[in-house]
Amino acid sequence: MKQAFIFLATGFEEIEALGTADILRRGGVRVSTISINGETRVMGAHNIPVIADYLFEEADFSAADALILPGGIPGSNHLNTCTRLKELILEKNKENIILGAICAGPMVLGGLGLLKGRKATCFPNFEPTMIGAIPTDNGVEQDGNIITCQGPGFVFEFGLSLLKVLRDDEIAGEVADALLVRN
């Protein structure tokens, strides 16, 4: 079974994190939510508390197939200042696993130099944080092992894009049909 990790920090965008987790789980991907805050209870940007599956320091990332960064402010800023997370992203990028980032989340990948020369998208006006990227206006953009997304309005497209890569087109299509997502 494929394994994805979604990272949560105070102020994360709830619909982006939980919507993505839901879509992936419906498609048979094992999803673990990871708190970088030192406690499992993480408050979202809209004051919705979420209990993460693991604390960062407790999680085993050895079998990771995808690392996913939801947006939200200040959530994305907290992710961007988490040295342990950035080291993990760089390590797993060398293994060519999927790196997903939505809304303001691509700032983390941009700051690490992982978007240089790649097409990427993010929440409008955050393009300067995608250092070296070729910004697009697409709702979701995939370039190699990196999948980026503009924001919450595209969470279904983002989750299904991740699912296509982690599983296959047929499973993603079945999940889309079950969710009544129309293309």
Secondary structure, 3 states (H helix, E strand, C coil): CCEEEEEECCCECHHHHHHHHHHHHHCCCEEEEEECCCCCEEEECCCCEEECCEEHHHCCCCCCCEEEECCCCCHHHHHHCCHHHHHHHHHHHHCCCEEEEECCCHHHHHHCCCCCCCEECCCCCCHHHCCCCEECCCCEEEECCEEEECCHHHHHHHHHHHHHHHCCHHHHHHHHHHCCCCC
